[in-house]
């Protein structure tokens, strides 16, 4: 039986939100997917992601793209925003941040498929765009993840705005 959204999530609509300034995966909340009979993508674009270089302490800026095919549970968007905000003072390499996000979301939702792609603005004349994905083991989604990884970014975009 479906639960009311009020029983599932606490942050949505809450005006007394504590904005964490350090990485905190416990912020994430999930709710029931009411359409488990169908595959569909949910995509989040976060153009204001920031973290810190673990060596220099300088800020790194990125647009983070998260796309997933839910199974039983879905991530609540306000909790995801607060979670991503919690990286603001977190010192980690770009690749580690994207893999941490993927791991935390897999742990929270156990999705059928998920991918996380960070497109970081250049520092020192180079940009780094780590991509990571996951498909539920033993399913067609595992094969999908393999295929998407092997074919990822075969036709790179032309970027002239970052």
DSSP file (Angstrom, degrees, kcal/mol; ACC not computed):
  #  RESIDUE AA STRUCTURE BP1 BP2  ACC     N-H-->O    O-->H-N    N-H-->O    O-->H-N    TCO  KAPPA ALPHA  PHI   PSI    X-CA   Y-CA   Z-CA
    1    1 A X              0   0    0      0, 0.0     2,-0.2     0, 0.0     0, 0.0   0.000 360.0 360.0 360.0 138.5    0.0    0.0    0.0
    2    2 A X        -     0   0    0      1,-0.1     2,-0.2    32,-0.0     3,-0.0  -0.461 360.0-141.2 -72.0 138.2    1.3    3.5   -0.9
    3    3 A X        -     0   0    0     -2,-0.2     2,-0.1     1,-0.1    29,-0.1  -0.601  26.9 -98.6 -91.5 158.3    2.3    5.7    2.0
    4    4 A X    >>  -     0   0    0     -2,-0.2     3,-1.1     1,-0.1     4,-0.8  -0.496  30.7-119.6 -71.8 150.9    1.6    9.4    2.0
    5    5 A X  H >> S+     0   0    0      1,-0.3     4,-2.3     2,-0.2     3,-0.6   0.825 112.7  65.0 -60.9 -31.1    4.5   11.5    1.0
    6    6 A X  H 34 S+     0   0    0      1,-0.2    -1,-0.3     2,-0.2     6,-0.0   0.820 102.2  48.7 -61.7 -30.3    4.4   13.2    4.4
    7    7 A X  H <4 S+     0   0    0     -3,-1.1    -1,-0.2     1,-0.1    -2,-0.2   0.719 114.5  46.1 -79.4 -21.2    5.3    9.9    6.0
    8    8 A X  H << S+     0   0    0     -4,-0.8     2,-0.4    -3,-0.6    22,-0.3   0.842 113.7  35.3 -93.2 -36.7    8.2    9.3    3.6
    9    9 A X     <  -     0   0    0     -4,-2.3    -1,-0.2     1,-0.1    22,-0.0  -0.935  46.0-178.6-127.6 144.9   10.1   12.6    3.6
   10   10 A X  S    S+     0   0    0     -2,-0.4    -1,-0.1    -3,-0.1     4,-0.1   0.700  77.4  58.2-109.7 -28.3   10.8   15.2    6.2
   11   11 A X  S >  S+     0   0    0     16,-0.1     3,-2.2     2,-0.1     2,-0.2   0.857  78.7  94.2 -78.4 -35.5   12.8   17.9    4.4
   12   12 A X  T 3  S+     0   0    0      1,-0.3     3,-0.1     3,-0.0    -3,-0.1  -0.408 104.2   5.6 -62.9 122.7   10.4   18.8    1.6
   13   13 A X  T 3  S+     0   0    0      1,-0.3     2,-0.6    -2,-0.2    -1,-0.3   0.329  96.2 130.8  86.4  -7.3    8.3   21.8    2.9
   14   14 A X    <   -     0   0    0     -3,-2.2    -1,-0.3     1,-0.1     3,-0.2  -0.702  37.9-171.0 -82.4 121.6   10.4   22.1    6.0
   15   15 A X  S    S+     0   0    0     -2,-0.6     2,-0.7     1,-0.2    -1,-0.1   0.569  75.6  71.3 -89.6  -9.4   11.5   25.8    6.5
   16   16 A X  S    S+     0   0    0      2,-0.1     2,-0.4    -5,-0.0    -1,-0.2  -0.464  70.4 160.1-102.5  60.0   13.8   25.0    9.4
   17   17 A X        -     0   0    0     -2,-0.7     2,-0.7    -3,-0.2    -6,-0.0  -0.667  37.1-139.3 -89.8 134.4   16.5   23.3    7.3
   18   18 A X        -     0   0    0     -2,-0.4     2,-0.9     1,-0.0    -2,-0.1  -0.832  15.6-145.4 -90.4 113.8   20.0   22.9    8.6
   19   19 A X        -     0   0    0     -2,-0.7     2,-0.2     2,-0.0    64,-0.0  -0.721  15.2-143.8 -84.5 108.5   22.4   23.5    5.6
   20   20 A X        -     0   0    0     -2,-0.9    68,-0.2     1,-0.1     4,-0.1  -0.512  13.5-166.0 -73.9 135.1   25.3   21.2    6.2
   21   21 A X  S    S+     0   0    0     -2,-0.2    68,-0.8     2,-0.1     2,-0.4   0.415  71.9  58.1-101.4  -0.9   28.7   22.6    5.2
   22   22 A X  S    S-     0   0    0     66,-0.1    65,-0.2    67,-0.1    66,-0.1  -0.967 105.4 -76.6-130.1 148.9   30.5   19.3    5.3
   23   23 A X        +     0   0    0     -2,-0.4     2,-0.2    64,-0.1    64,-0.1  -0.071  54.8 168.2 -45.0 128.0   29.8   16.1    3.4
   24   24 A X    >   -     0   0    0     59,-0.3     3,-1.3    -4,-0.1     4,-0.2  -0.744  21.6-178.9-150.7  96.0   26.8   14.3    5.0
   25   25 A X  G >  S+     0   0    0      1,-0.3     3,-1.2    -2,-0.2    -1,-0.1   0.672  78.2  77.8 -70.0 -15.1   25.2   11.3    3.2
   26   26 A X  G 3  S+     0   0    0      1,-0.2    -1,-0.3    57,-0.1    57,-0.0   0.630  78.6  72.9 -70.0 -11.0   22.6   11.0    6.0
   27   27 A X  G <  S+     0   0    0     -3,-1.3    -1,-0.2    52,-0.1    -2,-0.2   0.823  74.8 104.1 -67.5 -31.9   20.8   14.0    4.5
   28   28 A X    <   -     0   0    0     -3,-1.2     2,-0.3    -4,-0.2    49,-0.1  -0.232  51.3-172.4 -60.9 135.8   19.5   11.9    1.7
   29   29 A X        -     0   0    0     47,-0.3    47,-2.8   -20,-0.0     2,-0.3  -0.947   4.0-160.5-126.2 149.8   15.9   10.8    1.8
   30   30 A X  E     -A   75   0A   0     -2,-0.3     2,-0.3   -22,-0.3    45,-0.2  -0.880   2.9-165.7-126.6 159.2   14.0    8.3   -0.4
   31   31 A X  E     -A   74   0A   0     43,-2.3    43,-2.7    -2,-0.3     2,-0.1  -0.926  37.1 -76.6-139.6 166.2   10.3    7.7   -1.2
   32   32 A X  E     -A   73   0A   0     -2,-0.3     2,-0.7    41,-0.2    41,-0.2  -0.383  35.9-131.7 -68.0 132.4    8.4    4.9   -2.8
   33   33 A X    >   -     0   0    0     39,-2.9     3,-0.5    -2,-0.1    -1,-0.1  -0.773  16.8-166.2 -80.5 117.5    8.4    4.7   -6.6
   34   34 A X  T 3  S+     0   0    0     -2,-0.7    -1,-0.1     1,-0.2     3,-0.1   0.341  80.0  57.2 -88.7   7.3    4.7    4.3   -7.5
   35   35 A X  T >   +     0   0    0     36,-0.2     3,-1.7     1,-0.1    -1,-0.2  -0.262  55.7 139.8-132.2  47.0    5.5    3.2  -11.1
   36   36 A X  T <   +     0   0    0     -3,-0.5    -1,-0.1     1,-0.3    -2,-0.1   0.643  63.9  73.4 -67.5 -13.5    7.7    0.1  -10.6
   37   37 A X  T 3  S+     0   0    0     -3,-0.1     2,-0.4     2,-0.0    -1,-0.3   0.506  98.2  54.1 -76.1  -4.2    5.9   -1.6  -13.5
   38   38 A X  S <  S-     0   0    0     -3,-1.7     2,-0.4     2,-0.0    -3,-0.1  -0.975  76.5-129.1-135.7 142.8    7.7    0.7  -16.0
   39   39 A X        +     0   0    0     -2,-0.4     2,-0.3    30,-0.1    32,-0.1  -0.772  42.3 153.3 -82.6 133.8   11.3    1.7  -16.8
   40   40 A X        -     0   0    0     -2,-0.4    30,-0.6    30,-0.2     2,-0.3  -0.968  38.2-118.4-157.2 151.5   11.8    5.5  -16.9
   41   41 A X  E     -B   69   0B   0     -2,-0.3     2,-0.4    28,-0.2    28,-0.2  -0.687  14.7-163.2 -91.6 143.5   14.7    7.9  -16.4
   42   42 A X  E     -B   68   0B   0     26,-2.4    26,-2.4    -2,-0.3     2,-0.4  -0.998  16.3-166.6-118.5 128.9   14.8   10.6  -13.7
   43   43 A X  E     -B   67   0B   0     -2,-0.4     2,-0.4    24,-0.2    24,-0.2  -0.966  10.6-170.1-125.0 133.1   17.4   13.2  -14.4
   44   44 A X  E     -B   66   0B   0     22,-3.2    22,-2.6    -2,-0.4     2,-0.5  -0.962   4.3-163.9-116.8 136.7   18.9   15.9  -12.1
   45   45 A X  E     -B   65   0B   0     -2,-0.4     2,-0.6    20,-0.2    20,-0.2  -0.985   4.5-174.7-119.6 121.1   21.1   18.7  -13.3
   46   46 A X  E >   +B   64   0B   0     18,-2.9    18,-2.5    -2,-0.5     3,-0.8  -0.859   6.9 175.1-117.0  94.7   23.0   20.6  -10.7
   47   47 A X  E 3  S+     0   0B   0     -2,-0.6    -1,-0.1    16,-0.3    18,-0.1   0.470  74.9  56.5 -80.7   0.7   24.9   23.5  -12.3
   48   48 A X  E 3   +     0   0B   0     16,-0.1    -1,-0.2    13,-0.1     2,-0.2  -0.038  68.7 144.8-123.1  32.2   26.2   24.9   -9.0
   49   49 A X  E <   -B   62   0B   0     13,-1.7    13,-2.2    -3,-0.8     2,-0.4  -0.502  23.2-179.5 -70.6 136.3   28.1   22.0   -7.5
   50   50 A X  E     +B   61   0B   0     34,-0.4     2,-0.3    11,-0.2    40,-0.2  -0.995  12.1 158.1-137.1 146.4   31.2   22.9   -5.5
   51   51 A X  E     -B   60   0B   0      9,-1.8     9,-3.1    -2,-0.4     2,-0.4  -0.859  36.7-103.9-146.3-178.8   33.8   21.0   -3.7
   52   52 A X  E     -Bc  59  91B   0     38,-2.9    40,-1.9    35,-0.3     2,-0.3  -0.903  27.3-111.9-117.1 143.1   37.4   21.7   -2.6
   53   53 A X     >  -     0   0    0      5,-3.0     4,-2.0    -2,-0.4    40,-0.1  -0.563  26.1-141.2 -65.0 128.2   40.7   20.5   -4.0
   54   54 A X  T  4 S+     0   0    0     -2,-0.3    -1,-0.1     1,-0.2    37,-0.1   0.689  97.0  41.3 -69.9 -15.9   42.1   18.2   -1.3
   55   55 A X  T  4 S+     0   0    0      3,-0.1    -1,-0.2    37,-0.1    -2,-0.0   0.852 129.6  20.7 -96.5 -43.0   45.6   19.5   -1.9
   56   56 A X  T  4 S-     0   0    0      2,-0.1    -2,-0.2     0, 0.0     3,-0.1   0.666  88.3-131.3-102.9 -19.5   45.2   23.3   -2.4
   57   57 A X     <  +     0   0    0     -4,-2.0     2,-0.1     1,-0.3    -3,-0.1   0.500  58.3 143.7  77.2   3.2   41.9   23.9   -0.7
   58   58 A X        -     0   0    0      1,-0.1    -5,-3.0    -6,-0.1    -1,-0.3  -0.464  56.1-102.9 -74.3 148.4   40.8   25.9   -3.8
   59   59 A X  E     -B   52   0B   0     -7,-0.2     2,-0.4    -2,-0.1    -7,-0.2  -0.440  28.7-155.6 -73.3 144.9   37.1   25.6   -4.9
   60   60 A X  E     -B   51   0B   0     -9,-3.1    -9,-1.8    -2,-0.1     2,-0.4  -0.969   8.4-157.5-117.2 136.8   36.2   23.4   -7.8
   61   61 A X  E     +B   50   0B   0     -2,-0.4    60,-2.8    60,-0.2     2,-0.3  -0.910  19.2 159.1-119.0 141.7   32.9   24.1   -9.7
   62   62 A X  E     -BD  49 120B   0    -13,-2.2   -13,-1.7    -2,-0.4     2,-0.5  -0.983  41.6-123.4-152.0 160.5   30.9   21.7  -11.8
   63   63 A X  E     - D   0 119B   0     56,-1.9    56,-2.9    -2,-0.3     2,-0.5  -0.972  35.0-156.3-100.7 126.0   27.6   20.8  -13.3
   64   64 A X  E     -BD  46 118B   0    -18,-2.5   -18,-2.9    -2,-0.5     2,-0.5  -0.913   5.7-161.8-108.7 128.0   26.7   17.4  -12.1
   65   65 A X  E     -BD  45 117B   0     52,-2.9    52,-2.6    -2,-0.5     2,-0.5  -0.938   7.3-175.8-108.9 125.7   24.3   15.3  -14.1
   66   66 A X  E     +BD  44 116B   0    -22,-2.6   -22,-3.2    -2,-0.5     2,-0.4  -0.987   5.8 173.9-122.5 121.5   22.5   12.4  -12.3
   67   67 A X  E     +BD  43 115B   0     48,-2.2    48,-2.6    -2,-0.5     2,-0.3  -0.991   8.1 164.8-127.4 135.0   20.3   10.1  -14.3
   68   68 A X  E     -BD  42 114B   0    -26,-2.4   -26,-2.4    -2,-0.4     2,-0.6  -0.994  37.8-136.4-149.5 156.8   18.7    6.9  -13.0
   69   69 A X  E     -BD  41 113B   0     44,-2.7    43,-2.1    -2,-0.3    44,-1.4  -0.959  39.6-138.5-107.0 111.3   16.1    4.3  -13.6
   70   70 A X        -     0   0    0     -2,-0.6   -30,-0.2   -30,-0.6     4,-0.1  -0.250  21.7-174.8 -71.4 157.9   14.4    3.8  -10.2
   71   71 A X  S    S-     0   0    0      2,-0.7   -36,-0.2    38,-0.2    -1,-0.1   0.351  73.1 -27.1-110.6-107.9   13.3    0.5   -8.8
   72   72 A X  S    S+     0   0    0     38,-0.4   -39,-2.9    37,-0.3     2,-0.3   0.802 128.2  41.9 -81.6 -29.6   11.4    0.5   -5.5
   73   73 A X  E     -A   32   0A   0     36,-0.7    -2,-0.7   -41,-0.2     2,-0.3  -0.867  61.1-162.2-125.7 153.5   12.7    3.8   -4.1
   74   74 A X  E     -A   31   0A   0    -43,-2.7   -43,-2.3    -2,-0.3     2,-0.3  -0.929  27.9-109.2-129.4 153.4   13.5    7.2   -5.5
   75   75 A X  E     -A   30   0A   0     -2,-0.3     2,-0.4   -45,-0.2   -45,-0.3  -0.663  31.0-123.6 -83.8 137.3   15.6   10.1   -4.1
   76   76 A X     >  -     0   0    0    -47,-2.8     4,-1.8    -2,-0.3   -47,-0.3  -0.673  18.9-135.7 -80.6 132.2   13.7   13.1   -2.8
   77   77 A X  H  > S+     0   0    0     -2,-0.4     4,-2.4     1,-0.2     5,-0.2   0.831  98.1  51.6 -66.4 -37.6   15.0   16.2   -4.7
   78   78 A X  H  > S+     0   0    0      1,-0.2     4,-2.4     2,-0.2    -1,-0.2   0.922 111.3  48.6 -66.4 -40.4   15.3   18.7   -1.7
   79   79 A X  H  > S+     0   0    0      1,-0.2     4,-2.4     2,-0.2    -1,-0.2   0.878 110.4  52.6 -64.9 -34.9   17.4   16.2    0.2
   80   80 A X  H  X S+     0   0    0     -4,-1.8     4,-2.9     2,-0.2     5,-0.2   0.915 108.5  50.1 -65.3 -42.6   19.5   15.6   -2.9
   81   81 A X  H  X S+     0   0    0     -4,-2.4     4,-2.3     1,-0.2    -2,-0.2   0.934 113.2  45.5 -59.6 -46.6   20.1   19.4   -3.2
   82   82 A X  H  X S+     0   0    0     -4,-2.4     4,-1.3     2,-0.2    -1,-0.2   0.880 112.7  51.5 -65.9 -37.7   21.1   19.6    0.5
   83   83 A X  H  < S+     0   0    0     -4,-2.4     3,-0.4     2,-0.2   -59,-0.3   0.941 111.3  46.2 -62.7 -48.5   23.3   16.6    0.1
   84   84 A X  H >< S+     0   0    0     -4,-2.9     3,-1.4     1,-0.2   -34,-0.4   0.881 109.8  55.3 -63.5 -36.6   25.1   18.0   -3.0
   85   85 A X  H >< S+     0   0    0     -4,-2.3     3,-2.1     1,-0.3    -1,-0.2   0.817  94.0  70.1 -61.9 -30.7   25.5   21.3   -1.1
   86   86 A X  T 3< S+     0   0    0     -4,-1.3     3,-0.4    -3,-0.4    -1,-0.3   0.610  86.1  67.2 -67.4 -10.0   27.2   19.4    1.7
   87   87 A X  T X  S+     0   0    0     -3,-1.4     3,-2.0    -4,-0.3   -35,-0.3   0.549  71.2 100.6 -80.8  -7.8   30.2   18.9   -0.6
   88   88 A X  T <  S+     0   0    0     -3,-2.1    -1,-0.2     1,-0.3    -2,-0.1   0.823  96.2  23.3 -50.5 -42.1   30.9   22.7   -0.5
   89   89 A X  T 3  S+     0   0    0    -68,-0.8     2,-0.5    -3,-0.4    -1,-0.3   0.170  97.3 118.7-109.7  16.2   33.7   22.3    2.1
   90   90 A X    <   -     0   0    0     -3,-2.0   -38,-2.9   -40,-0.2     2,-0.8  -0.729  56.0-145.1 -88.4 124.6   34.5   18.7    1.3
   91   91 A X  B     +c   52   0B   0     -2,-0.5     2,-0.3   -40,-0.2   -38,-0.2  -0.800  45.4 123.0 -93.3 109.6   38.1   18.2    0.0
   92   92 A X        -     0   0    0    -40,-1.9   -37,-0.1    -2,-0.8    -2,-0.0  -0.981  61.7 -94.8-158.9 154.1   38.2   15.4   -2.6
   93   93 A X     >  -     0   0    0     -2,-0.3     4,-2.4   -40,-0.1     3,-0.2  -0.337  41.9-109.4 -68.8 156.2   39.3   14.9   -6.1
   94   94 A X  H  > S+     0   0    0      1,-0.2     4,-2.1     2,-0.2     5,-0.2   0.899 118.8  50.8 -53.2 -46.4   36.7   15.2   -8.9
   95   95 A X  H  > S+     0   0    0      1,-0.2     4,-2.0     2,-0.2    -1,-0.2   0.886 110.1  49.8 -62.4 -39.6   36.6   11.5   -9.6
   96   96 A X  H  > S+     0   0    0      2,-0.2     4,-2.5     1,-0.2    -1,-0.2   0.900 108.0  53.4 -67.6 -40.6   36.2   10.7   -5.9
   97   97 A X  H  X S+     0   0    0     -4,-2.4     4,-2.4     1,-0.2    -2,-0.2   0.932 110.8  46.2 -59.1 -46.1   33.3   13.1   -5.5
   98   98 A X  H  X S+     0   0    0     -4,-2.1     4,-2.2     1,-0.2    -1,-0.2   0.893 114.5  46.9 -67.8 -39.0   31.4   11.6   -8.5
   99   99 A X  H  X S+     0   0    0     -4,-2.0     4,-2.7     2,-0.2    -1,-0.2   0.858 110.9  52.7 -70.0 -34.3   32.0    8.0   -7.3
  100  100 A X  H  X S+     0   0    0     -4,-2.5     4,-2.7     2,-0.2     5,-0.2   0.924 109.5  49.1 -64.3 -44.4   30.9    8.9   -3.7
  101  101 A X  H  X S+     0   0    0     -4,-2.4     4,-2.3     2,-0.2     5,-0.2   0.937 112.6  47.7 -60.2 -47.0   27.7   10.4   -5.0
  102  102 A X  H  X S+     0   0    0     -4,-2.2     4,-2.5     1,-0.2     5,-0.2   0.944 112.9  48.3 -58.9 -48.8   27.0    7.3   -7.1
  103  103 A X  H  X S+     0   0    0     -4,-2.7     4,-2.4     1,-0.2    -2,-0.2   0.906 111.8  49.1 -60.6 -42.9   27.8    5.0   -4.1
  104  104 A X  H  X S+     0   0    0     -4,-2.7     4,-2.1     1,-0.2    -1,-0.2   0.890 112.9  47.1 -65.4 -38.9   25.6    7.0   -1.7
  105  105 A X  H  X>S+     0   0    0     -4,-2.3     4,-2.7    -5,-0.2     5,-0.5   0.864 111.1  50.9 -72.8 -34.9   22.6    7.0   -4.2
  106  106 A X  H  X5S+     0   0    0     -4,-2.5     4,-2.1    -5,-0.2    -2,-0.2   0.930 111.9  48.3 -63.6 -44.5   23.0    3.3   -4.9
  107  107 A X  H  <5S+     0   0    0     -4,-2.4    -2,-0.2    -5,-0.2    -1,-0.2   0.899 116.1  44.0 -62.0 -41.1   23.0    2.6   -1.1
  108  108 A X  H  <5S+     0   0    0     -4,-2.1    -2,-0.2    -5,-0.2    -1,-0.2   0.928 132.4  14.0 -69.3 -47.1   19.9    4.8   -0.6
  109  109 A X  H  <5S-     0   0    0     -4,-2.7   -36,-0.7    -5,-0.1   -37,-0.3   0.731  75.7-143.0-107.2 -26.4   17.8    3.7   -3.5
  110  110 A X     << -     0   0    0     -4,-2.1   -38,-0.4    -5,-0.5   -37,-0.1   0.977  37.6-165.0  50.7  58.3   19.1    0.4   -5.0
  111  111 A X        -     0   0    0     -6,-0.2   -41,-0.2   -40,-0.1     3,-0.2  -0.188  31.2-122.5 -71.5 165.0   18.2    1.7   -8.5
  112  112 A X  S    S-     0   0    0    -43,-2.1    24,-2.7     1,-0.3     2,-0.3   0.912  95.5  -5.3 -68.2 -42.9   17.9   -0.4  -11.6
  113  113 A X  E     +DE  69 135B   0    -44,-1.4   -44,-2.7    22,-0.2    -1,-0.3  -0.991  68.4 174.1-150.9 146.6   20.5    1.9  -13.3
  114  114 A X  E     -DE  68 134B   0     20,-2.3    20,-2.5    -2,-0.3     2,-0.3  -0.981   6.5-173.1-154.3 146.4   22.2    5.1  -12.4
  115  115 A X  E     -DE  67 133B   0    -48,-2.6   -48,-2.2    -2,-0.3     2,-0.4  -0.996   5.4-163.7-138.9 146.4   24.9    7.3  -13.8
  116  116 A X  E     -DE  66 132B   0     16,-2.8    16,-2.4    -2,-0.3     2,-0.4  -0.998   8.5-177.4-131.1 128.1   26.7   10.4  -12.4
  117  117 A X  E     -DE  65 131B   0    -52,-2.6   -52,-2.9    -2,-0.4     2,-0.5  -0.981   7.9-162.9-131.9 119.9   28.7   12.8  -14.6
  118  118 A X  E     -D   64   0B   0     12,-2.6     2,-0.7    -2,-0.4   -54,-0.2  -0.901   2.1-167.3-104.4 125.1   30.6   15.8  -13.3
  119  119 A X  E     -D   63   0B   0    -56,-2.9   -56,-1.9    -2,-0.5     2,-0.2  -0.877  18.1-163.9-112.2  98.7   31.6   18.5  -15.8
  120  120 A X  E     -D   62   0B   0      8,-1.7   -58,-0.3    -2,-0.7     2,-0.1  -0.538  20.4-114.6 -87.6 145.2   34.1   20.6  -13.9
  121  121 A X        -     0   0    0    -60,-2.8   -60,-0.2    -2,-0.2     7,-0.2  -0.455  48.0 -90.0 -71.6 150.8   35.2   24.1  -15.0
  122  122 A X        -     0   0    0     40,-0.9     2,-0.4     5,-0.1     5,-0.3  -0.293  40.1-176.7 -66.3 144.1   38.8   24.3  -15.9
  123  123 A X  B >  S+F  126   0C   0      3,-2.0     3,-0.8    -3,-0.1    -3,-0.0  -0.986  77.4   6.8-134.2 132.0   41.5   25.1  -13.4
  124  124 A X  T 3  S-     0   0    0     -2,-0.4     3,-0.1     1,-0.2    -1,-0.1   0.783 134.8 -58.7  67.1  25.8   45.1   25.5  -14.6
  125  125 A X  T 3  S+     0   0    0      1,-0.2     2,-0.4     0, 0.0    -1,-0.2   0.596 117.9  90.1  83.8  11.3   43.9   25.2  -18.2
  126  126 A X  B <   -F  123   0C   0     -3,-0.8    -3,-2.0    -5,-0.1     2,-0.3  -0.999  55.8-153.5-142.7 140.1   42.3   21.8  -18.0
  127  127 A X        -     0   0    0     -2,-0.4     2,-0.4    -5,-0.3    -5,-0.1  -0.824   9.3-151.1-106.9 153.1   38.8   20.5  -17.2
  128  128 A X        -     0   0    0     -2,-0.3    -8,-1.7    -7,-0.2     2,-0.4  -0.991  10.7-176.0-125.1 128.0   38.1   17.1  -15.7
  129  129 A X        -     0   0    0     -2,-0.4   -10,-0.2   -10,-0.2     2,-0.1  -0.675  10.1-168.7-126.3  75.9   34.7   15.4  -16.5
  130  130 A X        -     0   0    0     -2,-0.4   -12,-2.6   -12,-0.1     2,-0.4  -0.430   1.3-168.0 -71.8 139.1   34.5   12.1  -14.6
  131  131 A X  E     +E  117   0B   0    -14,-0.2     2,-0.3    -2,-0.1   -14,-0.2  -0.983  10.2 170.1-125.4 134.7   31.6    9.7  -15.5
  132  132 A X  E     +E  116   0B   0    -16,-2.4   -16,-2.8    -2,-0.4     2,-0.3  -0.989   4.5 178.8-142.2 151.1   30.6    6.7  -13.5
  133  133 A X  E     -E  115   0B   0     -2,-0.3     2,-0.3   -18,-0.2   -18,-0.2  -0.934  12.5-157.2-148.0 172.7   27.6    4.4  -13.6
  134  134 A X  E     -E  114   0B   0    -20,-2.5   -20,-2.3    -2,-0.3     2,-0.4  -0.981   0.9-167.6-153.4 136.4   26.0    1.3  -12.1
  135  135 A X  E     -E  113   0B   0     -2,-0.3   -22,-0.2   -22,-0.2     7,-0.2  -0.992  43.2 -95.4-125.4 138.9   23.6   -1.3  -13.3
  136  136 A X    >   -     0   0    0    -24,-2.7     3,-1.4    -2,-0.4     6,-0.7  -0.280  52.4-106.5 -55.5 124.2   21.9   -3.8  -10.9
  137  137 A X  T 3  S+     0   0    0      1,-0.2    -1,-0.1     4,-0.1     3,-0.1  -0.179  99.2  18.0 -57.3 140.2   24.0   -7.0  -11.0
  138  138 A X  T 3  S+     0   0    0      1,-0.3    -1,-0.2    -3,-0.1     2,-0.2   0.588 108.5  96.2  77.9  11.1   22.5   -9.9  -12.8
  139  139 A X  S X> S-     0   0    0     -3,-1.4     4,-1.1   -27,-0.1     3,-1.0  -0.745  91.9 -99.7-124.4 173.1   20.0   -7.9  -14.7
  140  140 A X  H 3> S+     0   0    0      1,-0.2     4,-2.0    -2,-0.2     5,-0.1   0.733 119.5  66.5 -62.3 -20.9   19.7   -6.2  -18.1
  141  141 A X  H 3> S+     0   0    0      2,-0.2     4,-2.4     1,-0.2    -1,-0.2   0.798  93.7  56.8 -73.3 -28.7   20.7   -3.0  -16.4
  142  142 A X  H <> S+     0   0    0     -3,-1.0     4,-2.0    -6,-0.7    -1,-0.2   0.918 109.9  45.3 -64.5 -42.5   24.2   -4.4  -15.6
  143  143 A X  H  X S+     0   0    0     -4,-1.1     4,-2.6     2,-0.2    -2,-0.2   0.871 110.8  54.1 -67.1 -36.8   24.6   -4.9  -19.4
  144  144 A X  H  X S+     0   0    0     -4,-2.0     4,-3.0     2,-0.2     5,-0.2   0.920 107.8  49.6 -61.6 -44.2   23.2   -1.4  -20.0
  145  145 A X  H  X S+     0   0    0     -4,-2.4     4,-2.4     2,-0.2    -2,-0.2   0.912 111.2  49.6 -61.8 -42.9   25.8    0.1  -17.7
  146  146 A X  H  X S+     0   0    0     -4,-2.0     4,-2.5     2,-0.2    -2,-0.2   0.934 113.2  46.3 -60.1 -47.3   28.5   -1.9  -19.5
  147  147 A X  H  X S+     0   0    0     -4,-2.6     4,-1.7     1,-0.2    -2,-0.2   0.922 113.3  48.1 -63.0 -46.1   27.3   -0.7  -22.9
  148  148 A X  H  < S+     0   0    0     -4,-3.0     4,-0.5     1,-0.2    -1,-0.2   0.870 112.4  49.8 -65.9 -35.6   26.9    2.9  -21.8
  149  149 A X  H >< S+     0   0    0     -4,-2.4     3,-0.8    -5,-0.2    -1,-0.2   0.934 111.2  48.2 -66.3 -45.2   30.4    2.9  -20.2
  150  150 A X  H 3< S+     0   0    0     -4,-2.5    -1,-0.2     1,-0.2    -2,-0.2   0.789 121.6  36.2 -67.1 -26.2   32.0    1.5  -23.3
  151  151 A X  T >< S+     0   0    0     -4,-1.7     3,-1.3    -5,-0.2    -1,-0.2   0.306  86.1 135.6-108.0   7.4   30.2    4.0  -25.5
  152  152 A X  T <  S-     0   0    0     -3,-0.8     4,-0.1    -4,-0.5    -3,-0.1  -0.342  79.2  -9.0 -63.3 130.6   30.4    7.0  -23.2
  153  153 A X  T >  S+     0   0    0      2,-0.1     3,-0.6     1,-0.1    -1,-0.3   0.796  78.2 148.6  57.7  34.8   31.4   10.3  -24.8
  154  154 A X  T <  S+     0   0    0     -3,-1.3     2,-0.4     1,-0.3    -1,-0.1   0.778  78.7  39.3 -68.6 -24.6   32.4    8.7  -28.1
  155  155 A X  T 3  S-     0   0    0      0, 0.0    -1,-0.3     0, 0.0    -2,-0.1  -0.694  94.0-153.9-122.4  76.8   31.3   12.0  -29.7
  156  156 A X    <   -     0   0    0     -3,-0.6    -2,-0.0    -2,-0.4     2,-0.0  -0.123  16.6-114.1 -57.4 145.5   32.5   14.6  -27.2
  157  157 A X        -     0   0    0      1,-0.1     2,-0.7     0, 0.0    -1,-0.1  -0.306  21.6-116.0 -72.9 160.1   30.7   17.9  -27.1
  158  158 A X        -     0   0    0     -2,-0.0     2,-0.5     2,-0.0    -1,-0.1  -0.899  35.0-167.7 -96.3 119.4   32.3   21.2  -28.2
  159  159 A X        +     0   0    0     -2,-0.7    -3,-0.0     1,-0.1     0, 0.0  -0.931  27.5 151.5-113.9 123.9   32.4   23.3  -25.1
  160  160 A X        +     0   0    0     -2,-0.5    -1,-0.1     2,-0.1    -2,-0.0   0.227  63.3  69.7-131.5  14.1   33.2   27.0  -25.3
  161  161 A X              0   0    0      1,-0.1    -2,-0.0     0, 0.0    -1,-0.0   0.322 360.0 360.0-116.1   7.9   31.4   28.4  -22.4
  162  162 A X              0   0    0    -42,-0.0   -40,-0.9   -41,-0.0    -1,-0.1   0.415 360.0 360.0-135.3 360.0   33.4   27.1  -19.4
